[in-house]
């Protein structure tokens, strides 16, 4: 009979494949035309990548294989059937002396249970490994989406500034023709426009690199078109650090995977202890060589003799050392996880504060400064150099705001990776427990 873990694993795999097929159809239809106007959100990209990423499919198959090993680990060895004849005993009545025996090996009580438990825990560890890789791939996809959004915003910002410089150059030429401006005003504007062209080329290269990275996650050719990105939503302040830490310690798959590895190591310690005891072999036989028919049926039992205690003590010591190593690895990873989580939350807060600062103060001030510089130049009371400086400041502020949004999305993706799920206040009670 199949073990429960194999039954649930098989059902889960069928559900995953069915969901993957359904998503694959909807994704291919939804994003078949990159110019259709359908914007690609970070969640869309993450879900798309999860269904087509070859690395995740490979480790998923490995976890499936580990689940199927549970049944065989808890099963007895195949019974043995032996048949032999004595050909020289052939006589006139055409009869032969024959031997037939059937035997079955039985390990010391508890050995099969320990072996099955070790395989079951290893299957759980492999399954949690899939979940951990899934979190990493989601973070990679969302980070790539953040960069995809940044290059689009950056290109839009540079093009808008280039249009502004075109207008300034036209105004400077008009004033220069009228004798109210210097030729160096026109030259300064031309130099600034050339600099913008250079940065546009760099952003175009960055856009191609990000597109190639996203297509690699999607297992597609690097130059395959990708839909334009949706805006990055800015959420409210993330939950308190203590609440996130409790959530991570309870549910993070990396910790669950290490817990399962510890349990598997303990089961292997039990197996090593069982090796000090003998295994049994029970058999029944029919020996036709015996003349007396009453002596032909046989029943017997055999055991191995575990005399080599040093070998078994070495195996036991190795299993115990592996258990201690797994326990210390869990302690170390738990500390690292909490540290990564705290750092990621601090970075999310810093990026969110930067967005608020640029959006409410620095960008409006830069825009106001540019408007004042243009007005002063047009009235003849200001220098054209002030206009160029104001334009550069406005360009820098706009780009820094776009970069802050991208950094926020990337850092939030990392925070969610360490928490083990998407951040949502509705999932976390004030005391730090899941509702």
N, C-alpha and C positions, 0 to 999 in steps of 0.2 A: 504494500500500500504506500502511496506517495505521502511524504511528510507534509505537514501544513505549510512549511516555509516554501516548498517547491510548488504547492498548489497556488499559494498567494502570489509567488513570484511569476508563475506562468500567467495568471490572470492579469497581474500588473503589467507584464510585458505586452500582452495583447491590447490592454487599454492604452498604453503608451503609443504602440504602433498605430492603433486606430485614431487616436488624437493627433498623432503626427501627420497621418495622411490627410485628416480633415484640415489641419492648419496649413499643410503644404498647399492644398488646393486653394484655400482662401487667400493665403499670402501671395501665391503666384497670380491670382486674379486681381487682388487688391493693388499690388505693386507691379503689375505686368507692364504698365506704361509709366515710366518715371515722370513724364510730362503731363500726366493726367490731372495734376493739381492736388492729388492725395498726399498729404504730408506724413512723413515717417516719424513717429514718436519713439522715445527711448524704449518704452515697454514693447512697442511693435517690433523693434529691431531685436530686442532680447528674446522675445518669444520665437521669432523667426529663426534666430541663430540656434536656439536650443533644439529645434527640430531637424536641422540639417547639418550641424557641426559634426565632422567625422570623429574628432577626439572624444566627444561625449558618447557617440554611438559605440565606439570601441570599448570604452570602460563600462558602458552599460552591458555590452555582451559579456565582458569579463565577470561582471556581477551575476549575470544570468548563469554562467558556467559554474560559479561558486555555489549558487543555490542548488544546482542539480547534483553537486557532489555530496550533499547531505545524506541522501538516501543510501548511496553506496557505502558511505563511511559507517553507517549504523547497521550494515547487513553482514551476515555470516559469509565466510568464504564458500565457494561452490563445493558441493559434496563430490567425493571421488568414487568412481565405479571402476573396478579392475576385473579383467577377465583373462584367464590363462589356460592353456591346454598342455598336456604332455604328449607330443606326437608319437613318441616311440611306444606308447601304450596301446596303439591301435591293434585290434585283434580281429578274429574271424567274425565275431558278432557285431563288428563295425562300431564299437564303442570306444570312447576316449576318456581318459582321466582329465577332469576340468576343475578349475578353481574360479569362483566368483565371489567378490567381496565389495561391500558398500560401506563408506566411512564418511564422517562429518567432523570437522574441527570446531571446537567451542573454546573461545578465549575465557580467561578468568572472569568471573562475574563482575560487571561494572565496566569492563574494557570497551565493549561496543557502545555503551551509553556515553562514556567519556569521549570516544572517537567521534560519535555523532554530534555531541555538544561542541567540540572543537570546530568541526566543519560548519555547524550552524552559526556559531559566533563569527567565523571567518566570512560566511556569506553575508551576515549583517554588516560587518566591517566593509565589505566590498560595496554593499548597497549604500552605506553612508558615504563611502568614497565618491560614488556617483553624485550624491547630493552636494558634496563639497565642491566637486568640479563644476557642477551646475551653477553654484553661487559665483565661482570665479569667472565662468563664461558670461554670466549675466553682467557682472561688474565690467568685464572687458567690452561687452557690447554697448553698455550705457556710456562708458568712457569714450568709445569711438563715436557714438552719436553726439556726445558733447563737443568733440573736436569737429565733427561734421557740421554742427550748428555754428561753431565759431568761425570756420572758414567762410561759410555763407554770409554771416553777419559782417565779417571783415571785408569781404569783397564788396558788399553793399555799401559799407562805410567809405571805402576808398573810392568807389565810383561816385558817390555823392560829393566827396571832397574834390574829386577831379572836375565835376560839373561846376562846383563853386569856383575853382581856380580858372576854369575857362571863362566864367563871367568876369572874374577879376582881371584876367589878361585883356579881355575885350574892353573893360573900363579903363585899364591903364593905357592901352593903345589909343583910345579916344582922347584921354587927357594928354597923352604925349603928343598926339597930332595937333592938339589945341595949344600946346606949349605950356600946359599947367602941370606937367609931370615929367619926371626924369626917365631916361631910357633904362636906367638900372632897375626901375620898378617893374618894367616889362620882363627884364632878364631874370629878376628874382622870382617872379611868378612862373616863368618857363622852367627854371631850375627846380622849383618845388613840384611842378607837374611831372617833370622827368623822374624825380624821386618817387612820386606816387606810382608811376608806371613800373619802376623797379620793384616796389613792394607788391604791386598787383601780380607781377610775375612770380614772386616768391610765394604769395598766397595761392596762386594757381597750382604751383608745384606741391604745396602742402595739401591742397584739395585732392590732387591725384594720389598722394601718399595715403591719405585717410580713406579714400575710396578703395584703394587696394587692400588696406587693412580690414575694412568692413567686408569686402568680398572674400577675403581669406577666411573670415569667421563664417561666412555663408557658403563656403566651399564652391566659389564661382571664380571665373576669370577676373584678373585684377581690374580690367578696364570696363567691366559690366556697369551700365548706368545704375545709379541709386536714386530713389526719390529724394526730393528736397526735405530737409529736416523741419519738424515742428518746433515751436518755441519751447524753451526750457521753463517749466513751471517752478516758481519759488514757493516752497512750502513754509509753514509756520515753524517756529523754533522746535528742534527735535526734542524728544522726551528726555527726562533727566538721565544722567549717566548711570546712576544706580539702577534705574528701571531697565535700561538697555543691557547692563551687565547681567542682571538676573535672567533676562530673556535669552541672552547668548549662552550663558552657562547651562540653561535648561534644554535648549533646542539646537545648538549649533552642531551640524553633522560631523565636523572634524573631531569634536570632543566625543560624540557618540561613537565614531569610528574607533577612536583610541580605547574607549570603554570596552567595545566589543573585542578588540585585540587583546586586552587584558584578560577578559573572560576566556578567550580561546587559549591563551597561554596557560591559564590555570587548569583548563581541561587537559592540556598536554602534560602538565605536571602530574595530574591524576593518571594519565596513560603511562607515564614513566614509572610511577609507583606500582601500577598493576603489572609491569614487566618483571617485577621480582617474583611473581607467582607463576606457576606452570599453566600452560594451555592444555586442553584435553582433546583427544580424538576418539570418538566412539564409532565402532563399526560392527557390521554383521557380515558373515561369509559362509560360503558353501564350498567345502574342499572335497572334490570327487576323487582325490588321490587316496584317501583313507579307504581301507577295505571294509571296515565296519561302518555300516550306514549310520549308526547312532553317533559316530564321531565326526561325521561330515559337517553338520551345522555348527557354526562358531559364532560366539559373541565376544567382543574384546574392547579394551580401552587402552589408550596410550597417552602419555604426557611427556612434554619436553622437560629437561632438567636444567633450570637456570643457575648453573654453577658459577658462571662468570659474573660475579657481583660487581666487580670494578667497572665493567662495561655499562652495567645498568645504573650504577651510582653516577657515572659520568653523564649519562643521558638525563638522569634526574636533576643533576646540578645544572646542566645546560638549560633545561626547561624552567627551573627556578630563576636562573639568571635572566632569561628572556622575559619572564613575568616582571621581575624588578625593573628591567629596562623599559618595558611598556608602561609601567606605573610612573616612573620618573619622566618619561616622554609626555605623558598626560599632564603631569604637574607643570612641566615647562611650557607645553602648548597652551594650557589654560592661562598662565601668566602672560604669555605673548599675545594671546587673543584679547585679554582685557586691556593690555597696553595699546594694541592696534586700535581697539574700539575707542578708547579714550582719545587717542591722537586724531582719529578720523572725525570724531564728534567735534573736537576743538577746531579742526580745519573747516568743517561745515559751518560752524558758527562764525569763523573768521571770514569765510567767503560770503556768507549771507550779510554780514556787516559791511563788507566792501561794496557789495551790490547796492545796499541802501545808501551808503555814503556817495557813491558815484551817481546814483540815480536822483537823489534828492539835493545834492549840493554841487559836486564837482562838474558834472555834465551841464546842468543849467548855468552855472557860473561861467564855464568855458563858452557856452553858446552866447551868453549875454556879453562877455568880453569881446567875442568876435563881432557881434552886431555893433558894439560901440566903436571898435576899431575901424570897421567898414564905414560907419557913419562919419567918423572923424576924417577919414581919408577923402570921402566924397565931398565933405564940406571944406576941405583944404587945410584943416587944422591938425591933421595927423599924418604920420609917415606911413608909407606903404610897407615898410619893414615891420611895423606894428601889426599890420593886417596879416602878414605871413606868419608872424609869431603866434598871433591869436588863432589862425587856422591850424597851425601845428598843435597847439594846446587842445583845441577842440577835437582834432583827429585822435590825439593820444587819449583823451578822456573817453571818447566813444569806444575806442579799441579796448581800453582797460575795463570798461563796463562789460563789453562782450566777453573778454577773457575771464572776468570775475564770474559771470554766469556759467561759462564752461567749467571753470574750476569748481564751482559749487556742485554742478551735476556730477563731475568725476568723483569728488570727495564724498558726496552723498551715496554714490554707488559703492564706494569702498566701505562706508559706514554700514550700509545694508548687508554687504558681504560678511562683515564681522559679526553683525547682529544675527544673521542667518535668515533674514526675511525682509520684505519691504517695510519701511518705517511708516507707521500710521498710529496716531495717538489713540484712535478708537480701539486698537488691539491691546493697549497697555493700561491697566488700572493705575490709580494714583500710588498704590503701594508697591507698584512694580510687578504685579502679577497679571497674567493674561486674563482678560475678561471671558 
